[in-house]
Amino acid sequence: MLRLKLLMPLLFIGMACLAQTEKPAYNAALAQKLGADQYGMKKYVMAFLKEGPTKIADAKAGQELQMAHLRNIMKLAAEGKLVLAGPFMDDQPIRGIFIFNVESIEEAQKLTATDPAIKAGTLVMELHPWYGSAALMQVVPIHNTLEKKSVAD
């Protein structure tokens, strides 16, 4: 009974803290800068990177191709065309994802064609129009402040 008496005030304090959480103020300038609609969302194109038909047997050549692929990712991110990229961490045919900051599949296909792994046939991309938070546009600048060493080095 004593435990219950001690626990009840903590429970009420916790609920009061949650109840007082306010929605942050709308930032019209930031919404416009990021291309957000009235819901804070925008159009993107999502790419699923899948195993391609080409297999690289030579380990050194495979590593060089991977580094060229990573450098291309960094270039597209620096240009503002790629807002999110990363590999899946299991050994499955879908190897990773890209989220392109473009309006159409055609634009994403042009960017996809610049990837050395796509050119070599070790990866293929499946592209889909996607609607997500415009806040994703902040991922690369924030990531750059957290990155001690580049994956492309």
CNS distance restraints for C-alpha pairs under 8 A (distance, minus, plus):
assign (resid   1 and name CA) (resid   5 and name CA) 6.35 0.50 0.50
assign (resid   2 and name CA) (resid   6 and name CA) 6.28 0.50 0.50
assign (resid   3 and name CA) (resid   7 and name CA) 5.96 0.50 0.50
assign (resid   4 and name CA) (resid   8 and name CA) 6.01 0.50 0.50
assign (resid   5 and name CA) (resid   9 and name CA) 7.37 0.50 0.50
assign (resid   6 and name CA) (resid  10 and name CA) 7.23 0.50 0.50
assign (resid   7 and name CA) (resid  11 and name CA) 6.26 0.50 0.50
assign (resid   8 and name CA) (resid  12 and name CA) 6.30 0.50 0.50
assign (resid   9 and name CA) (resid  13 and name CA) 6.14 0.50 0.50
assign (resid  10 and name CA) (resid  14 and name CA) 6.11 0.50 0.50
assign (resid  11 and name CA) (resid  15 and name CA) 6.24 0.50 0.50
assign (resid  12 and name CA) (resid  16 and name CA) 6.06 0.50 0.50
assign (resid  13 and name CA) (resid  17 and name CA) 6.25 0.50 0.50
assign (resid  14 and name CA) (resid  18 and name CA) 6.43 0.50 0.50
assign (resid  15 and name CA) (resid  19 and name CA) 6.12 0.50 0.50
assign (resid  16 and name CA) (resid  20 and name CA) 6.23 0.50 0.50
assign (resid  17 and name CA) (resid  21 and name CA) 6.74 0.50 0.50
assign (resid  27 and name CA) (resid  31 and name CA) 6.16 0.50 0.50
assign (resid  28 and name CA) (resid  32 and name CA) 6.12 0.50 0.50
assign (resid  29 and name CA) (resid  33 and name CA) 6.13 0.50 0.50
assign (resid  30 and name CA) (resid  34 and name CA) 6.09 0.50 0.50
assign (resid  31 and name CA) (resid  35 and name CA) 6.08 0.50 0.50
assign (resid  31 and name CA) (resid  36 and name CA) 4.96 0.50 0.50
assign (resid  31 and name CA) (resid  37 and name CA) 7.50 0.50 0.50
assign (resid  31 and name CA) (resid  40 and name CA) 6.78 0.50 0.50
assign (resid  31 and name CA) (resid 134 and name CA) 7.64 0.50 0.50
assign (resid  32 and name CA) (resid  36 and name CA) 6.01 0.50 0.50
assign (resid  34 and name CA) (resid 134 and name CA) 5.90 0.50 0.50
assign (resid  34 and name CA) (resid 135 and name CA) 7.18 0.50 0.50
assign (resid  34 and name CA) (resid 137 and name CA) 6.25 0.50 0.50
assign (resid  35 and name CA) (resid  42 and name CA) 6.48 0.50 0.50
assign (resid  35 and name CA) (resid 134 and name CA) 6.59 0.50 0.50
assign (resid  36 and name CA) (resid  40 and name CA) 4.76 0.50 0.50
assign (resid  36 and name CA) (resid  41 and name CA) 5.03 0.50 0.50
assign (resid  36 and name CA) (resid  42 and name CA) 5.32 0.50 0.50
assign (resid  36 and name CA) (resid 133 and name CA) 7.73 0.50 0.50
assign (resid  36 and name CA) (resid 134 and name CA) 5.24 0.50 0.50
assign (resid  37 and name CA) (resid  41 and name CA) 5.43 0.50 0.50
assign (resid  37 and name CA) (resid  42 and name CA) 6.12 0.50 0.50
assign (resid  40 and name CA) (resid 133 and name CA) 5.96 0.50 0.50
assign (resid  40 and name CA) (resid 134 and name CA) 5.79 0.50 0.50
assign (resid  40 and name CA) (resid 135 and name CA) 7.65 0.50 0.50
assign (resid  41 and name CA) (resid 131 and name CA) 6.69 0.50 0.50
assign (resid  41 and name CA) (resid 132 and name CA) 5.29 0.50 0.50
assign (resid  41 and name CA) (resid 133 and name CA) 4.26 0.50 0.50
assign (resid  41 and name CA) (resid 134 and name CA) 4.77 0.50 0.50
assign (resid  41 and name CA) (resid 135 and name CA) 7.87 0.50 0.50
assign (resid  42 and name CA) (resid 131 and name CA) 5.70 0.50 0.50
assign (resid  42 and name CA) (resid 132 and name CA) 5.79 0.50 0.50
assign (resid  42 and name CA) (resid 133 and name CA) 6.24 0.50 0.50
assign (resid  42 and name CA) (resid 134 and name CA) 5.38 0.50 0.50
assign (resid  43 and name CA) (resid 101 and name CA) 7.62 0.50 0.50
assign (resid  43 and name CA) (resid 102 and name CA) 7.26 0.50 0.50
assign (resid  43 and name CA) (resid 103 and name CA) 5.94 0.50 0.50
assign (resid  43 and name CA) (resid 129 and name CA) 7.18 0.50 0.50
assign (resid  43 and name CA) (resid 130 and name CA) 5.88 0.50 0.50
assign (resid  43 and name CA) (resid 131 and name CA) 4.72 0.50 0.50
assign (resid  43 and name CA) (resid 132 and name CA) 6.64 0.50 0.50
assign (resid  44 and name CA) (resid  99 and name CA) 6.56 0.50 0.50
assign (resid  44 and name CA) (resid 100 and name CA) 5.68 0.50 0.50
assign (resid  44 and name CA) (resid 101 and name CA) 5.15 0.50 0.50
assign (resid  44 and name CA) (resid 102 and name CA) 5.43 0.50 0.50
assign (resid  44 and name CA) (resid 103 and name CA) 5.89 0.50 0.50
assign (resid  44 and name CA) (resid 104 and name CA) 7.74 0.50 0.50
assign (resid  44 and name CA) (resid 129 and name CA) 6.07 0.50 0.50
assign (resid  44 and name CA) (resid 130 and name CA) 5.09 0.50 0.50
assign (resid  44 and name CA) (resid 131 and name CA) 6.01 0.50 0.50
assign (resid  44 and name CA) (resid 132 and name CA) 7.19 0.50 0.50
assign (resid  45 and name CA) (resid  99 and name CA) 5.75 0.50 0.50
assign (resid  45 and name CA) (resid 100 and name CA) 5.07 0.50 0.50
assign (resid  45 and name CA) (resid 101 and name CA) 6.76 0.50 0.50
assign (resid  45 and name CA) (resid 102 and name CA) 6.24 0.50 0.50
assign (resid  45 and name CA) (resid 103 and name CA) 6.92 0.50 0.50
assign (resid  45 and name CA) (resid 104 and name CA) 6.76 0.50 0.50
assign (resid  45 and name CA) (resid 105 and name CA) 6.51 0.50 0.50
assign (resid  45 and name CA) (resid 108 and name CA) 6.70 0.50 0.50
assign (resid  45 and name CA) (resid 127 and name CA) 6.56 0.50 0.50
assign (resid  45 and name CA) (resid 128 and name CA) 5.53 0.50 0.50
assign (resid  45 and name CA) (resid 129 and name CA) 4.46 0.50 0.50
assign (resid  45 and name CA) (resid 130 and name CA) 5.27 0.50 0.50
assign (resid  46 and name CA) (resid  97 and name CA) 7.08 0.50 0.50
assign (resid  46 and name CA) (resid  98 and name CA) 5.78 0.50 0.50
assign (resid  46 and name CA) (resid  99 and name CA) 4.46 0.50 0.50
assign (resid  46 and name CA) (resid 100 and name CA) 6.19 0.50 0.50
assign (resid  46 and name CA) (resid 127 and name CA) 5.72 0.50 0.50
assign (resid  46 and name CA) (resid 128 and name CA) 5.24 0.50 0.50
assign (resid  46 and name CA) (resid 129 and name CA) 6.22 0.50 0.50
assign (resid  46 and name CA) (resid 130 and name CA) 5.97 0.50 0.50
assign (resid  47 and name CA) (resid  97 and name CA) 5.44 0.50 0.50
assign (resid  47 and name CA) (resid  98 and name CA) 4.94 0.50 0.50
assign (resid  47 and name CA) (resid  99 and name CA) 6.18 0.50 0.50
assign (resid  47 and name CA) (resid 100 and name CA) 7.65 0.50 0.50
assign (resid  47 and name CA) (resid 125 and name CA) 5.88 0.50 0.50
assign (resid  47 and name CA) (resid 126 and name CA) 5.42 0.50 0.50
assign (resid  47 and name CA) (resid 127 and name CA) 4.48 0.50 0.50
assign (resid  47 and name CA) (resid 128 and name CA) 6.39 0.50 0.50
assign (resid  48 and name CA) (resid  94 and name CA) 6.56 0.50 0.50
assign (resid  48 and name CA) (resid  95 and name CA) 7.55 0.50 0.50
assign (resid  48 and name CA) (resid  96 and name CA) 6.01 0.50 0.50
assign (resid  48 and name CA) (resid  97 and name CA) 4.72 0.50 0.50
assign (resid  48 and name CA) (resid  98 and name CA) 6.69 0.50 0.50
assign (resid  48 and name CA) (resid 125 and name CA) 5.51 0.50 0.50
assign (resid  48 and name CA) (resid 126 and name CA) 5.09 0.50 0.50
assign (resid  48 and name CA) (resid 127 and name CA) 6.55 0.50 0.50
assign (resid  49 and name CA) (resid  94 and name CA) 5.80 0.50 0.50
assign (resid  49 and name CA) (resid  95 and name CA) 5.44 0.50 0.50
assign (resid  49 and name CA) (resid  96 and name CA) 5.04 0.50 0.50
assign (resid  49 and name CA) (resid  97 and name CA) 5.64 0.50 0.50
assign (resid  49 and name CA) (resid  98 and name CA) 7.52 0.50 0.50
assign (resid  49 and name CA) (resid 123 and name CA) 6.23 0.50 0.50
assign (resid  49 and name CA) (resid 124 and name CA) 5.81 0.50 0.50
assign (resid  49 and name CA) (resid 125 and name CA) 4.67 0.50 0.50
assign (resid  49 and name CA) (resid 126 and name CA) 6.62 0.50 0.50
assign (resid  50 and name CA) (resid  93 and name CA) 5.56 0.50 0.50
assign (resid  50 and name CA) (resid  94 and name CA) 4.32 0.50 0.50
assign (resid  50 and name CA) (resid  95 and name CA) 5.31 0.50 0.50
assign (resid  50 and name CA) (resid  96 and name CA) 7.20 0.50 0.50
assign (resid  50 and name CA) (resid 123 and name CA) 5.46 0.50 0.50
assign (resid  50 and name CA) (resid 124 and name CA) 5.22 0.50 0.50
assign (resid  50 and name CA) (resid 125 and name CA) 6.01 0.50 0.50
assign (resid  50 and name CA) (resid 126 and name CA) 7.52 0.50 0.50
assign (resid  51 and name CA) (resid  93 and name CA) 5.34 0.50 0.50
assign (resid  51 and name CA) (resid  94 and name CA) 6.46 0.50 0.50
assign (resid  51 and name CA) (resid  95 and name CA) 6.60 0.50 0.50
assign (resid  51 and name CA) (resid 122 and name CA) 6.06 0.50 0.50
assign (resid  51 and name CA) (resid 123 and name CA) 4.81 0.50 0.50
assign (resid  51 and name CA) (resid 124 and name CA) 6.28 0.50 0.50
assign (resid  52 and name CA) (resid 118 and name CA) 7.89 0.50 0.50
assign (resid  52 and name CA) (resid 121 and name CA) 5.26 0.50 0.50
assign (resid  52 and name CA) (resid 122 and name CA) 4.31 0.50 0.50
assign (resid  52 and name CA) (resid 123 and name CA) 4.11 0.50 0.50
assign (resid  52 and name CA) (resid 124 and name CA) 5.13 0.50 0.50
assign (resid  53 and name CA) (resid 121 and name CA) 6.01 0.50 0.50
assign (resid  53 and name CA) (resid 122 and name CA) 6.16 0.50 0.50
assign (resid  53 and name CA) (resid 123 and name CA) 7.60 0.50 0.50
assign (resid  54 and name CA) (resid 120 and name CA) 7.10 0.50 0.50
assign (resid  54 and name CA) (resid 121 and name CA) 5.04 0.50 0.50
assign (resid  54 and name CA) (resid 122 and name CA) 4.77 0.50 0.50
assign (resid  54 and name CA) (resid 123 and name CA) 7.90 0.50 0.50
assign (resid  55 and name CA) (resid 122 and name CA) 6.02 0.50 0.50
assign (resid  56 and name CA) (resid  61 and name CA) 7.12 0.50 0.50
assign (resid  56 and name CA) (resid  62 and name CA) 5.68 0.50 0.50
assign (resid  56 and name CA) (resid 122 and name CA) 7.54 0.50 0.50
assign (resid  57 and name CA) (resid  62 and name CA) 7.36 0.50 0.50
assign (resid  58 and name CA) (resid  62 and name CA) 6.14 0.50 0.50
assign (resid  59 and name CA) (resid  63 and name CA) 6.14 0.50 0.50
assign (resid  60 and name CA) (resid  64 and name CA) 6.21 0.50 0.50
assign (resid  61 and name CA) (resid  65 and name CA) 6.15 0.50 0.50
assign (resid  62 and name CA) (resid  66 and name CA) 6.18 0.50 0.50
assign (resid  63 and name CA) (resid  67 and name CA) 6.21 0.50 0.50
assign (resid  64 and name CA) (resid  68 and name CA) 6.25 0.50 0.50
assign (resid  65 and name CA) (resid  69 and name CA) 6.15 0.50 0.50
assign (resid  65 and name CA) (resid 116 and name CA) 6.73 0.50 0.50
assign (resid  65 and name CA) (resid 117 and name CA) 6.44 0.50 0.50
assign (resid  66 and name CA) (resid  70 and name CA) 6.23 0.50 0.50
assign (resid  66 and name CA) (resid 117 and name CA) 7.19 0.50 0.50
assign (resid  67 and name CA) (resid  71 and name CA) 6.13 0.50 0.50
assign (resid  67 and name CA) (resid 152 and name CA) 5.82 0.50 0.50
assign (resid  67 and name CA) (resid 153 and name CA) 7.82 0.50 0.50
assign (resid  68 and name CA) (resid  72 and name CA) 6.20 0.50 0.50
assign (resid  68 and name CA) (resid 116 and name CA) 6.24 0.50 0.50
assign (resid  68 and name CA) (resid 117 and name CA) 7.88 0.50 0.50
assign (resid  68 and name CA) (resid 152 and name CA) 7.96 0.50 0.50
assign (resid  69 and name CA) (resid  73 and name CA) 6.36 0.50 0.50
assign (resid  69 and name CA) (resid 115 and name CA) 5.90 0.50 0.50
assign (resid  69 and name CA) (resid 116 and name CA) 5.49 0.50 0.50
assign (resid  69 and name CA) (resid 117 and name CA) 5.85 0.50 0.50
assign (resid  70 and name CA) (resid  74 and name CA) 6.31 0.50 0.50
assign (resid  70 and name CA) (resid 151 and name CA) 7.10 0.50 0.50
assign (resid  70 and name CA) (resid 152 and name CA) 5.32 0.50 0.50
assign (resid  71 and name CA) (resid  75 and name CA) 6.20 0.50 0.50
assign (resid  71 and name CA) (resid 152 and name CA) 5.52 0.50 0.50
assign (resid  72 and name CA) (resid  76 and name CA) 6.20 0.50 0.50
assign (resid  72 and name CA) (resid 114 and name CA) 7.42 0.50 0.50
assign (resid  72 and name CA) (resid 115 and name CA) 6.08 0.50 0.50
assign (resid  72 and name CA) (resid 116 and name CA) 7.61 0.50 0.50
assign (resid  73 and name CA) (resid  77 and name CA) 6.13 0.50 0.50
assign (resid  73 and name CA) (resid  82 and name CA) 7.40 0.50 0.50
assign (resid  73 and name CA) (resid  85 and name CA) 7.63 0.50 0.50
assign (resid  73 and name CA) (resid 115 and name CA) 7.86 0.50 0.50
assign (resid  74 and name CA) (resid  78 and name CA) 6.07 0.50 0.50
assign (resid  74 and name CA) (resid 152 and name CA) 7.67 0.50 0.50
assign (resid  75 and name CA) (resid  79 and name CA) 6.26 0.50 0.50
assign (resid  76 and name CA) (resid  80 and name CA) 6.36 0.50 0.50
assign (resid  76 and name CA) (resid  81 and name CA) 5.28 0.50 0.50
assign (resid  76 and name CA) (resid  82 and name CA) 5.32 0.50 0.50
assign (resid  77 and name CA) (resid  81 and name CA) 5.78 0.50 0.50
assign (resid  77 and name CA) (resid  82 and name CA) 4.54 0.50 0.50
assign (resid  77 and name CA) (resid  83 and name CA) 6.10 0.50 0.50
assign (resid  77 and name CA) (resid  84 and name CA) 7.91 0.50 0.50
assign (resid  77 and name CA) (resid 140 and name CA) 6.85 0.50 0.50
assign (resid  78 and name CA) (resid  82 and name CA) 7.96 0.50 0.50
assign (resid  80 and name CA) (resid 101 and name CA) 6.96 0.50 0.50
assign (resid  81 and name CA) (resid 100 and name CA) 5.62 0.50 0.50
assign (resid  81 and name CA) (resid 101 and name CA) 4.86 0.50 0.50
assign (resid  81 and name CA) (resid 102 and name CA) 6.78 0.50 0.50
assign (resid  82 and name CA) (resid  98 and name CA) 6.97 0.50 0.50
assign (resid  82 and name CA) (resid  99 and name CA) 5.95 0.50 0.50
assign (resid  82 and name CA) (resid 100 and name CA) 4.51 0.50 0.50
assign (resid  82 and name CA) (resid 101 and name CA) 5.69 0.50 0.50
assign (resid  83 and name CA) (resid  98 and name CA) 7.69 0.50 0.50
assign (resid  83 and name CA) (resid  99 and name CA) 5.74 0.50 0.50
assign (resid  83 and name CA) (resid 100 and name CA) 6.00 0.50 0.50
assign (resid  83 and name CA) (resid 101 and name CA) 6.25 0.50 0.50
assign (resid  83 and name CA) (resid 136 and name CA) 6.44 0.50 0.50
assign (resid  83 and name CA) (resid 137 and name CA) 5.90 0.50 0.50
assign (resid  83 and name CA) (resid 138 and name CA) 7.98 0.50 0.50
assign (resid  83 and name CA) (resid 139 and name CA) 6.52 0.50 0.50
assign (resid  83 and name CA) (resid 140 and name CA) 6.24 0.50 0.50
assign (resid  84 and name CA) (resid  97 and name CA) 7.79 0.50 0.50
assign (resid  84 and name CA) (resid  98 and name CA) 5.64 0.50 0.50
assign (resid  84 and name CA) (resid  99 and name CA) 5.10 0.50 0.50
assign (resid  84 and name CA) (resid 100 and name CA) 7.36 0.50 0.50
assign (resid  84 and name CA) (resid 136 and name CA) 7.59 0.50 0.50
assign (resid  84 and name CA) (resid 139 and name CA) 7.12 0.50 0.50
assign (resid  84 and name CA) (resid 140 and name CA) 7.44 0.50 0.50
assign (resid  85 and name CA) (resid  96 and name CA) 7.39 0.50 0.50
assign (resid  85 and name CA) (resid  97 and name CA) 5.52 0.50 0.50
assign (resid  85 and name CA) (resid  98 and name CA) 4.38 0.50 0.50
assign (resid  85 and name CA) (resid  99 and name CA) 6.44 0.50 0.50
assign (resid  86 and name CA) (resid  96 and name CA) 5.52 0.50 0.50
assign (resid  86 and name CA) (resid  97 and name CA) 5.69 0.50 0.50
assign (resid  86 and name CA) (resid  98 and name CA) 6.84 0.50 0.50
assign (resid  87 and name CA) (resid  95 and name CA) 5.66 0.50 0.50
assign (resid  87 and name CA) (resid  96 and name CA) 3.86 0.50 0.50
assign (resid  87 and name CA) (resid  97 and name CA) 6.45 0.50 0.50
assign (resid  88 and name CA) (resid  94 and name CA) 7.46 0.50 0.50
assign (resid  88 and name CA) (resid  95 and name CA) 5.51 0.50 0.50
assign (resid  88 and name CA) (resid  96 and name CA) 4.91 0.50 0.50
assign (resid  88 and name CA) (resid  97 and name CA) 7.74 0.50 0.50
assign (resid  91 and name CA) (resid  95 and name CA) 7.61 0.50 0.50
assign (resid 100 and name CA) (resid 108 and name CA) 6.57 0.50 0.50
assign (resid 102 and name CA) (resid 107 and name CA) 6.31 0.50 0.50
assign (resid 102 and name CA) (resid 108 and name CA) 6.55 0.50 0.50
assign (resid 103 and name CA) (resid 107 and name CA) 7.19 0.50 0.50
assign (resid 103 and name CA) (resid 129 and name CA) 7.88 0.50 0.50
assign (resid 104 and name CA) (resid 108 and name CA) 6.52 0.50 0.50
assign (resid 104 and name CA) (resid 129 and name CA) 6.97 0.50 0.50
assign (resid 105 and name CA) (resid 109 and name CA) 6.08 0.50 0.50
assign (resid 105 and name CA) (resid 127 and name CA) 6.53 0.50 0.50
assign (resid 105 and name CA) (resid 128 and name CA) 6.93 0.50 0.50
assign (resid 105 and name CA) (resid 129 and name CA) 6.72 0.50 0.50
assign (resid 106 and name CA) (resid 110 and name CA) 6.46 0.50 0.50
assign (resid 107 and name CA) (resid 111 and name CA) 6.55 0.50 0.50
assign (resid 108 and name CA) (resid 112 and name CA) 5.97 0.50 0.50
assign (resid 108 and name CA) (resid 127 and name CA) 7.57 0.50 0.50
assign (resid 109 and name CA) (resid 113 and name CA) 6.15 0.50 0.50
assign (resid 109 and name CA) (resid 127 and name CA) 7.92 0.50 0.50
assign (resid 110 and name CA) (resid 114 and name CA) 7.03 0.50 0.50
assign (resid 111 and name CA) (resid 115 and name CA) 7.43 0.50 0.50
assign (resid 112 and name CA) (resid 118 and name CA) 7.11 0.50 0.50
assign (resid 112 and name CA) (resid 125 and name CA) 7.47 0.50 0.50
assign (resid 113 and name CA) (resid 118 and name CA) 6.55 0.50 0.50
assign (resid 113 and name CA) (resid 119 and name CA) 6.67 0.50 0.50
assign (resid 114 and name CA) (resid 118 and name CA) 7.72 0.50 0.50
assign (resid 114 and name CA) (resid 119 and name CA) 7.47 0.50 0.50
assign (resid 115 and name CA) (resid 119 and name CA) 6.30 0.50 0.50
assign (resid 116 and name CA) (resid 120 and name CA) 6.04 0.50 0.50
assign (resid 117 and name CA) (resid 121 and name CA) 6.06 0.50 0.50
assign (resid 117 and name CA) (resid 122 and name CA) 5.40 0.50 0.50
assign (resid 117 and name CA) (resid 123 and name CA) 5.54 0.50 0.50
assign (resid 118 and name CA) (resid 122 and name CA) 6.25 0.50 0.50
assign (resid 118 and name CA) (resid 123 and name CA) 5.01 0.50 0.50
assign (resid 118 and name CA) (resid 124 and name CA) 5.72 0.50 0.50
assign (resid 118 and name CA) (resid 125 and name CA) 7.71 0.50 0.50
assign (resid 132 and name CA) (resid 136 and name CA) 7.87 0.50 0.50
assign (resid 135 and name CA) (resid 139 and name CA) 7.50 0.50 0.50
assign (resid 138 and name CA) (resid 142 and name CA) 6.20 0.50 0.50
assign (resid 139 and name CA) (resid 143 and name CA) 5.85 0.50 0.50
assign (resid 140 and name CA) (resid 144 and name CA) 6.08 0.50 0.50
assign (resid 141 and name CA) (resid 145 and name CA) 6.79 0.50 0.50
assign (resid 142 and name CA) (resid 146 and name CA) 6.75 0.50 0.50
assign (resid 143 and name CA) (resid 147 and name CA) 6.08 0.50 0.50
assign (resid 149 and name CA) (resid 153 and name CA) 7.53 0.50 0.50
